Amino acid sequence: MFEKLVQQIVQDTAVDLTQAFDRNFESKSFFNKKWKNTRYPNRRGSLMMRSGKLRRSIKSSTANGVIRWKSAMPYASIHNEGGEIKVTAKMKRFFWAMHYKAKGAAGTGNNQRNRKLNEEALKWKALALQKVGTVMTIEQRQFIGWHPQVDVMVKRIVNNNLAEVNKAIINKLK
């Protein structure tokens, strides 16, 4: 019975915390700590939600009473923890490709859409002109990890499960 209780607590915790971590993407924060804005204006929503791949890639797994969250996206940890990355030749090619894509979509008129696309093209060009080996700092935009609200949620889950077991024991004794 004790093993079943622990298994239920772990399963409930995994479900509730996975939902809470998912809500971090909606609120653009880690619980109550807002993510920093990007340096450049963004025409396609939040940096962490452009395609939604990172959000959808987060999966939880449980084994031996331990819950682990994983992501198949290679950039998940750098966003979650922050840090520095070095510019590679492959990154420069990507930056140039994005520059030409934004530049080609801009058109010739002087309307708001074209001005935004030209700004985006300039952003990509600035990134592409960096030398290979230049260190770029990625700001931390944590979406998974420990937080005081995580403790509160876990305590609530444990208390609810213990109350259910207590109620079941009392009903059996009657």
Buried (B, 14 or more C-beta within 10 A) or exposed (E): EEEEBBEBBBBBBBEBBBEBBBEBBEEBBBBEEEBEEEEBEBEEEBBBBEEEEBBEEBEBEEEEEEBEBEBEBEEBEBBBEBEEEEBEEEBBEBBBEBBBBBBEEBEEEEEEEBEBBBBBBBBBBEBBEBEEEBEEEEBBBBBBEEBEEBEEBBEEBBEEBEEEBEEEEEEEEE
